[in-house]
C-alpha cells in the first residue's frame, strides 16, 4: 500500500468524495494516498474493477469516515474487518449490488464493539442486492440487532429473512424503515395474496412508534396494518406500499384522515386503479394504457382527502350486514364533486 502523500492543495480541506466512473486498483490507490485523512463522506459506484484490497486500504487512508456508500464493489470479509477496526466514526453504510457479500458481513463490527469502546456505531444501513437469493441469514439478523442506535434501515430480502428481522430486532431510535420482499410474503406462484404480513408488521409497529417513513414492498399487508399505522405511528409522514394487493381505497383514505402528518403514499401495484381513487396522481403505462405506471398520493391529494373530514368514507371491513359504507360513499362523492370550482376547456369543440 502506498504511503500517505501530502494532500494536494485543491483537496486539502475536502470532506466529501463521489466517484461514479470505473476505477482500477492502481489509480484508486493513488487517489486515496493523495486525498488527506480528513475525508468524512465517500460514495463510490461502478466499483466492478476494484478489488477488496482497495477497500482495506480505504479504511486505513480515511479513518475519519462517517458515511461510506459503495455500488458494485467487491466487498470481502477482510475489507469489512479493516473498516470496522480503522473507521470508528462510521455511522452510515450503503451497499448497492455489491459482490461477495456474506451472511456475517456485520460480525466484525459486533466483535470490534465487544473488544473496544472506540469503534463504529452504525446508525444507518442500506442493503440492496441483485438477484433473488441474497446472502443474508439469521446470523445477519443477530448481528444487526446489536446496533441499538439504528435510525434508518433498508433491505431487500426473502420472506423468511424479513420475518426473522421483524420478530428479533428492537431499534428504539428507528425513524426510517424500508423492507422489500423479493418474493411476495405468504404467496406461492399460484396462490392469492393472503394478508399474512399483518401478523408480522403490526407487532413491530407497536414497538417502534417513533417511525416516520415506512416502505413495505410486497409484504402482503391489508387495511389492518394501515389502521395500526394510524394508531401507533403518530409522526408518520411517508408510506411506500407498492405491491400490496389487499389494500383498498377506503383503507388508504381512512389512514390519511387519521394521520395528520402524512405527506405522500405510493400505491403502485396495489390493485387500486386511478379511476377509483381520483385524489391520487397517476400516469398511464405507455405500452398498456389500461394500467398505471405511477399511482401515488402527493401532498395535494392528501390535503384533498383530509379536507373532506370525518363525514367521508369509513370502512368497517365486516360490513356484509348493512349498507352504511354505501351511504358514506355517496356522501363522500358529493363532497368531492363540490370541490371542483374551476373548469378549463382547451380545443375548438367542433364536431
N, C-alpha and C positions, 0 to 999 in steps of 0.2 A: 504494500500500500504506500503510495507517495506521501512524503511528509507534508504537513500543513504548510502552505506557502503564505507569504504576506498577502493579505487581501488586496485585490485590485482597487484603486481609488474609487471606481464607479460603484463597487459593491461593498464598500467598507461598512456602510450602515444599513445594508439591505436586510430586511427581516422576513420577506416572503419571496418564494421562488415557484414559478409554474412552468412546467415543460410539457408540451403537447405534441412533440415530434419524437421520432425514434432515436435512441442513443445506444451506442455500444459501450462496452466496459471502459475502454481506454479514454475516450473523450469525457465520459461521465466522471471517471476518477479525477481527471484533470480539473474539471469544473468544481468538483467537491473540494479539491485541495486549494482552490483559489478563492472560493467564497467563504468568508470568515465564519467562525463558530457561533456568531450572534444570530444566525438564521433561526426563525421560530416556526414558520409555516412552509411546508413543501408539498406541492402537487406534481406528480409525475405520471402521465398517462402514456400509452403506447410503449410500454417497457418490455416488449417481447424479446428484444435483442440484448437486454442487460441480464447478467447472471445474479444469483443470490449473493455472490461475493460483494457486489456493489452495495447491496442493502446493508451488509455487515459494516462496510466502510462508512456508509452514510451515518450510521449510528455513532461512529467514532468522530467523524468530522463535524457533525452538527448535534452536539449533546443537549442543546437548549430547545430542541423541537417541542412544540406544544400541539402541533397538528401535522399529521402525515397522511396523504391521500394518494394511493397507488392504483393504477389501472393497467391490467395485462402484464404485471410483473411476475417474475419467478420468486415467490415468497417461500423460502425454505424454513425449516425449524431453526437452523443455525442463525439465520438472519433475525428471526424473532427473539432468540436468546440475546443477540447483540443489542437489539432495540430495547428490550426490557432492562438490560444491565446498564446501558450508556445514555438512555434518554429518560431521566427521572421526571421531567416536566411534561411528558407526553400525556395529553388528555383526549385528543380527537384522532381516531384511526379509521380509515376507509380502505377497503379492498374491493376493487371493481373488476370482476372477471380475471382475477389473478390465478396463476397456475401453481401447482404443488402445495396448495393449502392442505393442512392436515387437521384431524379432529382435535388434536391437542395444541392448536395454534396459540391459545392464550395461557397454557400451562407455565411458560417461562415468566409471565407477569405475576401469576399466582405464587410461584416459587420465590421470585425476587422479593415480593411483598412480605413473605414469611421470613426471609432471611435479612431483610434490610428495610427500615422505615423509609429510607430515601429512595423511592422507586416510583415508577409510573402508576398513577391512579386514573385509569381510563374512565371517562365520563360520557363519551360519545363514540359509538361503534356502528359502522355500516359494513355489512357483509353481503355483497351482490355477486353471485356466482353464475357461471354459464352452464347450460345443460340441465338435465333433470335429476342428477344424482350428486348433490353437494356432499362434501366430506364430513359434515357435522354429525356428531353422535352425542350420547348422553354425557360423555366426558366434556364435550364442548359446553353443554348447559351447566354442568357443575362448576366449570371454570368461570363462566360468565356470571354466575351467582355470587362470585367473590368480589364483584365490583359494586359496592354499596352506594357509590356516588353517581351511578349511571343516570344521566338526564335524557339521553336520546339513543334509541336503538333501532336498527334496521336490519332485516334479514329476509332472504328468500330461501325456503326450505320445504322439505316434505312434511306431510301432516303429523307423522309420529314425532318428529323433532319439535315442531311447534307445540304439540301437546305437552311434551316434556318441559319445554320452556315456560309455558303458561302456568303449569302446575308446580314449578320448582322455584323460580326466581321471585324475589321481592325487592323492588328497587324504589325506596321511599321518595326519591327525588326525580323520578321519571316524568317527563312532560311530553316527550315525543316518542311514539311507537309506530313502527311500520312492519307489518307482517305480510309477506307474500307467499301464499301456499301454492307451491309449484303444481301439485295435483290437488284438485279441489277437495277440501276436507269432507270426509264422510261419503265420498262418491266413488263408485266403481265406474267403469267405462259406460255401462248401460243403465246405471241407476239414476234416479232423480235426486236433486238436491234435497237433503233431509233436515237441514237446520241443526245439524249436530254440533256446530261451532258454538251455539249459545251456552252450552254446559261448561265449555272451557273459558270462553271470553268473559262472561258475566262475573264469575268469582274473581277473575283477575282485575276487572274494573273496580270492583268493590274494595280491593286492596291498594288501588293506585288512583285515588280520587284527584290527584294533582295533575293528571293528564290534560293536555291542551290540544294536541294534534294527534289524531289516530288514523292509521291506514290499516284496513283489514281486507286484503285482496283474496277473493275466492275462499273465504273462511266458512261458508255455509251458515251464515248467521241469519236470523229472522228479525221481525219487528221487536221481539223480546229484548234483543241486545240494544236496539235503538232506545227503547224505554229505559233500560238500565243506564245508558249513557246520560239520558236526561236526568236521571235520579242521582247518579253517583259522580258525574263529572261536571261540576258547576262552572268550570272555566273553559270548557271545550270550545275551540274556535274553528277547527277544520277537520273534515272527515273525508277519507278516501275509501269508498265502499264498493269499488268496482268488482264485478264478477260474483255478486251475491244475489242469486236469482230469486230468493224467497222474500226479499224486501218488497214493500208496497209503497205506493204514493202516499197513502194515508199515514203509514208509519213514519215516513220521512217528514211529512208536514207536521205531525204531532211532535216529533223531536225538535224541529226548528222552532216551533212555537214555545216549547218548554225550555229550550236552551238559548237564552238571550244573547250569548256571546258568539254563537256560530256565525261564521262569515262565508263559508263555502262547503259544498258537499259534492263529491264526484260520484256519479251513479252509472257510469258506462257499464254495460253488461249485466245490469240488474233486472233484466226482463221488464223494464219500465220504458215506455215509449214517450217520445216528446209530445205526442197528441194527447196523452192523458195527464201530462204534467206541464201545463203551459207556462208556469213560472220559471222552468228550467231553461238554461241556454243550451242549444243543441246545434250540431252540424250534421248534415246527411253524408253518408258514405258515397263518394263519387262513383264507385264501382257498383254499388247496390243502394239506390236511393230509398229503398224500403226500410233500411236500418240506419241507426245513428252512429256516426264516428266519434261524436262527443256528446255527452249529456251530463250537465252538472248545474248545480245552483251556485250562482255568483252572489255577491253582496246585494245586488238589486233584486234578484229572485228571493233571497232570504228575507229582505225587507218587505217585499210584497206579501209573503206568507204571514209574517209577524204582524203586519198592519191589519190583516183581516181579523185577528184576535180569536178569542176562545169560542166564538159562535160558529167557527168553521168546522171542518170535518173532524169527527172523533171516531176512531176505530176501536171497537170493542174486541175484535178478533174472535169472539164467540157470539156472533150476532145472528145466528141462524133463526132465532125465535122472534125477532122483531125487525122493524124497518127503520129504526132510529137513524142508522147511518145513511140510509137513502134520503131521509128528510134533511139531514145535515149536509149531504151532497148538494141538494137543491139550494139550501141557504148559501153555502159557500159559492156555488156557481153564480148566483145573483150578485153577491158582493164582488166577485171577481169581474163580472161583466161591467159593473158600475165603476170599476177602477179605470176603464178606458175613457179618457176625456179628450184625447186628440186623435184625429184621423187625417192621414195624408195619403192621397192617391196620385200615382205617377202614371203617365201614359195618356193616349188620346181618347180612349173609351169608344173608339169606332168599332162597330160590329163587323 
